[in-house]
Amino acid sequence: MEIRNEDIQEVTVGVPEGHRHIRTCIVLRDGTELVFREAAVANILRAFVTVKTHPAKTSVRLIGKTMEQRKKGYAEWQLVEE
């Protein structure tokens, strides 16, 4: 599914009451709501900026993996560059 700019009715970015992390809610014109947690958007944004600014990279692929060894405070499930 490709989402074009004109398919989007509304975008809300903020920290919901009772939470600590940002959520991004995208409402499509057909009523579909997509809610992304902060980590997902941060990973997508990092990949986007890499492709946009790197002199040679034309794509980045992120793969979801369970991380046995990780930094303190980081989630077990991570999107990592392939």
CORMO-V149307 format. One record per run of one state. SS is the DSSP state (H for helix, E for strand, L for the rest). FROM is the first residue (numbers start at 1). TO is the last residue. If there is no record, write none. Layout:
# CORMO-V149307
{{SS & FROM & TO} {SS & FROM & TO}}
This chain:
# CORMO-V149307
{{L & 1 & 4} {H & 5 & 7} {E & 8 & 15} {L & 16 & 21} {E & 22 & 28} {L & 29 & 32} {E & 33 & 37} {H & 38 & 53} {L & 54 & 61} {E & 62 & 66} {L & 67 & 76} {E & 77 & 81} {L & 82 & 82}}
